[in-house]
């Protein structure tokens, strides 16, 4: 997720992408995305198991900001 100007980036894992995007757009849950007004889905990947998804999330989070 990102903001209107693509200046802030949020990475996360979910089992229900449509629901999670709706929660971010409607600011249902307090936290990072609400604080920084992140409401635009810019990229997603689909995995068959949660462990692979979490490992991929950690891999992307370790990248320098410019690469992300």
N, C-alpha and C positions, 0 to 999 in steps of 0.2 A: 504494500500500500504506500501511496505517496500523497503529497499535498498538491494543490492546484498548480504550483510552480515547479514541482518535481525537485524540491530542495531537501526534503526529509524522506527517509526510507524506513519502512517497517517490514521485518521478516517474521513469519510465523508459520506454524503448522496447524492444520485443522482437518477434521474428518467431514466437515460440511461447509464447503467453500461459499455457497450461495448464502447460507445463514450468517456466516462470519462476516462476509462483505456487507450484508444488510446491517449487522450490528455496528460495524465501523461507520458506515454512512449515516446511521441514525444516532450515533453517539450513545448507544445503550450501555456500554461498559466503560467505566472510568479507567484511565490509563494513558499510555503513550499516544495511541492514535487519536484519542479525544483531545488530549493536551495540545498536540501539534496539528490538529485539524486534518488528519490523513483520511481521505475518503475516496481515493481513486485506486482501483486495482490496476497495476501496471504489468504484472507478470505472475504466472503460476505454473507449477509443475505437478503432475499426478504420479503417485507411487502406489504400489500394491500393498505395502506394509509400512507401519508407522516408524519402525527403526530406520529404514532406508530414508524416509522423509526427514527425520530428525537429523540424521547424519548429513544429508544434503544441506539442510538449513544451517548447521554448524559450519559446513564448508564455505557456504556463501558469506556467512557472517565474518569469517576470518579474512576474507578478501579486503584489499584496500578500498576505500570509498570510491575512488575513480573507476575501478573495475566493476563495482556493483552497478 
